[in-house]
Amino acid sequence: MTIADGVSLSIGNHVWSIGLNVILYIIIAAIVGVVAESIVGWRVPFGIIGAVIVGAIGAWLMTNVIIISGVGDINLWGVPVIRALIGSIILIAVWHLLTGGLNGRRRRRYRSA
């Protein structure tokens, strides 16, 4: 009996491979995205899909774009959790500022009778 290492999808000349590492990365990105949403107190659009996107982009941002050296981190299956959380918090805070965070409190709109 052979256990598959991943799933390969071939369309034309393009081959996509989804292995256990990609699945674990997505799960960790979802957890980090949801935790970052709860820390900031602001939700991103599209629910859990938005949280996964924010978590994945936050991990990429803090490991490939903004590189902080000398900071210890928790690596789960190759994903730096603390740096991903910091990147996700930054992204959600920027999203909050861009979508009306500087306007103060949201006002209720009352329907006149």
Residue frames relative to the residue before (quaternion, step in Angstrom):
aa qw qx qy qz dx dy dz
M 1.0000 0.0000 0.0000 0.0000 0.00 0.00 0.00
T 0.1592 -0.7888 0.5912 0.0536 3.56 -0.86 1.01
I 0.2495 -0.7490 0.5960 0.1469 3.55 -0.93 0.94
A 0.4478 -0.7108 0.4783 0.2560 3.55 -0.82 1.02
D 0.4141 -0.7047 0.5265 0.2342 3.54 -1.07 0.81
G 0.7864 -0.1391 0.1154 0.5907 3.57 1.15 -0.48
V 0.4591 -0.6390 0.5369 0.3044 3.50 -1.35 -0.13
S 0.1385 -0.7804 0.6060 0.0676 3.55 -0.90 0.95
L 0.1220 -0.7766 0.6170 0.0378 3.52 -0.96 0.95
S 0.0803 -0.8122 0.5778 0.0005 3.55 -0.67 1.12
I 0.0493 0.7683 -0.6340 0.0725 3.54 -0.74 1.14
G 0.8175 -0.0542 -0.0149 0.5732 3.55 -0.38 1.22
N 0.7882 -0.2528 0.2202 0.5161 3.56 -0.75 -1.07
H 0.6105 0.5581 -0.3418 0.4461 3.57 1.29 -0.04
V 0.0786 -0.7809 0.6193 0.0218 3.55 -0.99 0.90
W 0.0939 -0.7724 0.6275 0.0282 3.56 -0.82 1.08
S 0.1086 -0.7920 0.6000 0.0319 3.51 -0.94 0.93
I 0.0986 -0.7770 0.6213 0.0235 3.55 -0.80 1.08
G 0.0342 -0.8170 0.5749 -0.0295 3.53 -0.46 1.25
L 0.7446 -0.3860 0.2963 0.4569 3.51 -1.32 -0.11
N 0.6236 0.5538 -0.3484 0.4278 3.60 1.06 -0.70
V 0.6487 0.5009 -0.3201 0.4753 3.61 1.02 -0.73
I 0.6464 0.5149 -0.3174 0.4651 3.58 0.97 -0.82
L 0.6677 0.4827 -0.3015 0.4800 3.61 0.94 -0.83
Y 0.6167 0.5390 -0.3403 0.4619 3.60 1.04 -0.72
I 0.6622 0.4966 -0.3018 0.4730 3.59 0.96 -0.84
I 0.6463 0.5109 -0.3233 0.4657 3.61 0.97 -0.79
I 0.6706 0.4767 -0.3001 0.4827 3.60 0.90 -0.88
A 0.6286 0.5258 -0.3362 0.4640 3.61 1.02 -0.75
A 0.6366 0.5206 -0.3327 0.4615 3.61 1.01 -0.73
I 0.6667 0.4942 -0.3052 0.4670 3.58 0.89 -0.91
V 0.6679 0.4919 -0.2996 0.4714 3.59 0.90 -0.92
G 0.6516 0.5221 -0.3183 0.4489 3.61 0.96 -0.79
V 0.6661 0.4880 -0.3006 0.4773 3.59 0.95 -0.84
V 0.6464 0.5024 -0.3204 0.4765 3.61 0.97 -0.81
A 0.6495 0.5067 -0.3208 0.4675 3.62 0.96 -0.81
E 0.6227 0.5293 -0.3388 0.4662 3.61 1.02 -0.73
S 0.6924 0.4680 -0.2911 0.4657 3.58 0.90 -0.85
I 0.6237 0.5235 -0.3473 0.4650 3.63 1.08 -0.59
V 0.7129 0.4347 -0.2604 0.4847 3.59 0.85 -0.94
G 0.3514 -0.7528 0.4884 0.2671 3.58 1.05 -0.70
W 0.6571 0.4407 -0.3023 0.5316 3.55 1.21 0.44
R 0.3040 -0.7693 0.5381 0.1617 3.57 -0.87 0.90
V 0.3557 -0.6929 0.5817 0.2345 3.53 -1.17 0.64
P 0.6058 -0.5764 0.3897 0.3859 3.59 -1.12 0.47
F 0.7967 0.3514 -0.2701 0.4110 3.55 -1.37 0.33
G 0.5309 -0.6945 0.3885 0.2914 3.59 1.15 0.53
I 0.8457 -0.0941 0.0891 0.5176 3.56 -0.88 -0.98
I 0.5927 0.5537 -0.3681 0.4547 3.60 1.11 -0.58
G 0.6504 0.5026 -0.3048 0.4811 3.58 1.01 -0.80
A 0.6382 0.5197 -0.3214 0.4683 3.58 1.06 -0.76
V 0.6338 0.5147 -0.3276 0.4754 3.60 1.02 -0.75
I 0.6575 0.5074 -0.3111 0.4620 3.58 0.93 -0.88
V 0.6654 0.4921 -0.3030 0.4725 3.58 0.93 -0.90
G 0.6546 0.5128 -0.3149 0.4575 3.60 0.97 -0.80
A 0.6779 0.4843 -0.2946 0.4680 3.58 0.93 -0.85
I 0.6731 0.4706 -0.2996 0.4856 3.59 0.93 -0.84
G 0.6231 0.5377 -0.3371 0.4572 3.60 1.05 -0.70
A 0.6460 0.5009 -0.3168 0.4812 3.59 1.00 -0.79
W 0.6618 0.4951 -0.3032 0.4744 3.57 0.94 -0.84
L 0.6414 0.5497 -0.3168 0.4313 3.57 0.97 -0.89
M 0.7642 0.3907 -0.2079 0.4692 3.58 0.82 -0.98
T 0.7051 0.4299 -0.2871 0.4853 3.62 1.17 -0.19
N 0.7933 0.2999 -0.1567 0.5062 3.61 1.05 -0.61
V 0.7382 0.3869 -0.2330 0.5011 3.62 1.04 -0.63
I 0.7735 0.1445 -0.0585 0.6143 3.57 0.76 -1.09
I 0.0597 -0.8261 0.5602 -0.0089 3.56 -0.24 1.25
I 0.0924 -0.7779 0.6215 0.0131 3.54 -0.67 1.17
S 0.1329 -0.8033 0.5770 0.0637 3.56 -0.60 1.11
G 0.7442 0.4130 -0.3023 0.4293 3.53 -1.23 0.48
V 0.6076 0.5249 -0.3544 0.4792 3.55 1.29 0.12
G 0.3901 -0.7126 0.5325 0.2379 3.56 -0.82 0.98
D 0.0600 -0.8091 0.5845 0.0034 3.55 -1.04 0.68
I 0.4168 -0.6617 0.5607 0.2721 3.52 -1.28 0.42
N 0.1209 -0.7963 0.5905 0.0511 3.58 -0.61 1.11
L 0.0495 -0.7652 0.6419 0.0033 3.54 -0.75 1.11
W 0.8323 -0.1535 0.0375 0.5313 3.56 -0.45 1.27
G 0.7569 -0.4091 0.1997 0.4689 3.55 0.95 0.91
V 0.6270 0.5089 -0.3451 0.4783 3.61 1.24 0.01
P 0.3117 -0.7529 0.5458 0.1953 3.61 -0.64 1.05
V 0.3237 -0.8136 0.4530 0.1675 3.56 -0.18 1.31
I 0.6814 0.4901 -0.3069 0.4486 3.61 0.82 -0.92
R 0.6712 0.4805 -0.3013 0.4773 3.59 0.91 -0.84
A 0.6267 0.5201 -0.3370 0.4724 3.59 1.04 -0.70
L 0.6414 0.5168 -0.3209 0.4675 3.58 1.02 -0.77
I 0.6514 0.5023 -0.3175 0.4717 3.60 0.93 -0.85
G 0.6645 0.4996 -0.3021 0.4665 3.60 0.93 -0.85
S 0.6526 0.5059 -0.3129 0.4694 3.58 1.01 -0.77
I 0.6311 0.5200 -0.3317 0.4704 3.58 1.01 -0.77
I 0.6370 0.5181 -0.3264 0.4683 3.59 0.99 -0.81
L 0.6749 0.4985 -0.3017 0.4527 3.59 0.87 -0.90
I 0.6710 0.4828 -0.3075 0.4713 3.59 0.91 -0.84
A 0.6336 0.5190 -0.3351 0.4657 3.60 1.02 -0.73
V 0.6473 0.4944 -0.3173 0.4858 3.60 0.98 -0.79
W 0.6283 0.5256 -0.3319 0.4678 3.60 0.99 -0.80
H 0.6475 0.5197 -0.3130 0.4611 3.58 0.97 -0.87
L 0.6692 0.4916 -0.3023 0.4680 3.59 0.94 -0.84
L 0.6847 0.4917 -0.2884 0.4542 3.59 0.99 -0.79
T 0.7451 0.3968 -0.2217 0.4880 3.59 1.08 -0.62
G 0.7847 -0.3728 0.1761 0.4628 3.56 1.03 0.67
G 0.3566 0.7571 -0.4855 0.2529 3.58 1.12 0.41
L 0.6597 0.5064 -0.3150 0.4573 3.60 1.14 -0.47
N 0.5647 0.6231 -0.3800 0.3853 3.60 1.23 -0.25
G 0.5218 -0.6125 0.4349 0.4043 3.58 1.18 -0.24
R 0.7869 -0.2810 0.2179 0.5043 3.54 -1.08 -0.65
R 0.4962 -0.6209 0.5089 0.3304 3.52 -1.16 0.53
R 0.3358 -0.7516 0.5334 0.1942 3.54 -0.93 0.83
R 0.4201 -0.6689 0.5441 0.2830 3.52 -1.09 0.68
R 0.2456 -0.7492 0.5958 0.1532 3.51 -1.05 0.74
Y 0.1704 -0.7892 0.5861 0.0681 3.51 -0.71 1.10
R 0.3805 -0.7063 0.5552 0.2193 3.45 -1.09 0.83
S 0.3399 -0.7481 0.5302 0.2089 3.54 -0.71 1.03
A 0.4328 -0.7327 0.4764 0.2209 3.53 -0.99 0.90
